[in-house]
């Protein structure tokens, strides 16, 4: 991560870092799949922690759909195969007075690949 001899790194040069993790093994048929569940992960300098809110998609009316991150999973210890397990939030309305979205909790659990997020920054509430 050296740049032109001055030994400085930039956010664009950062890779993926992961925090402490639990490893679980699941045996589908003939092979074993290792799933690592870190408490946090840093992707290209952006840190995602359990408990943050993710913007996962837009609905039919172009309202953002948010979800509360419950678990982070890395499959086969491949840093390019990171999945988020969030709990969906229902976007009720946009409050122009405080310039913010109002959301309600749901019971639905989702599975979202980190690379498929439309907005790559976590939101902390």
N, C-alpha and C positions, 0 to 999 in steps of 0.2 A: 504494500500500500504506500509505497514511496512515490512522490511526485517530483520530478525534475531535480533531484538531489537535495531538496530542502527538508525531506523526511516529514512532511505533513500529509495527513490523510483528509479526505473530504467525505461528506455523507454519500456522495455518489459511488465512492470506492468501497464502502462498507459492505460486508457480506451478511451472513445470517448467524446470529448468536442465539443460544437457548439457555434457559435457566434450569434449575434443579428439576429432575423428572422422575416419574415412575414408569417402569417398563412392564407391559403386559404381553403375554403371548396367547394368540388365538390360533387354533388349528382347524382351518376350513376342511380341506380334504387331505391332500398329500403334503402340503407345505405349511410351514409355520410363518405367520406374519407377526412381526414385532412392531408394536405400537408404543411410542414414547409419548408421555403426557407431561410436558414441561409446564411450570406455573407461568412462565412468560417466554416470549420469543422476540428477538429483534431481527427484522427483515429490512435490509438496506438502510439501517439507521433508525427505523421506526419500531418502537417497542409496543407489543401487544401483551396485555396482562389479563388474566381472568378477572371479570368484573367490569371490564370496559364495554362500551357500546360500539357496535359496528353498523355502518350503513351498508346493507347487503344488496339492495336493489331498489328500483322504482316501481310503483304499482301502475295500474292502468291509467290513473289520473295524474301520473308523473309526480306523485307524492313519494318521498323517500320512505323505505321500509328499514327500520332499525331492529337490532337484536342485541341482547345482553350476552356477552361471551361467558360461557360456563366452563368449557374445556378447550385445550389446545392439543391436537394430536399430530404426531409426525410418524408417518408410515415407513417402515423398513429403514429407519434412521436416515431417510433421504430429505435433506433440507429443502428440496424443491417439491416435496409432497406433504405440505403442511395443510391441515384441515382444522377448521374452527367448528365447535359444537356450541352454537348459541341458542338462547331461548328467544323466540320471536316477540316483538313488541308491535302493537297496533298503533299506527300514527293516526291520531284523532283529528288534529288541525294544526295550522300554523298560527301562532299568536303574534300578530304584528306589533303589539305593544311592547313585548319583551324580546322580539325578534328571535323566536325559538319555536320548536315543534313540541306539541303536547302528545304524549304517548300513553298507552294503557298496556298493562301486562297481559300476556296470553300464556297458555300452557304448552304451546307447541315448541318442540325442539327441532332444530334444523341442522343441516350439515353443509358447510360452505367452504370451498377451497380458497385459501388465502389469495391466490393469484386472480381469482374471479371477482374480487370486491370492486364495485364501481368507484369507491372512494377509499383510498388506501391508508387513511389515517384513523386511529381509534379515537373515540369520543369518551371522555371521562365525565361521569355525572356525580 
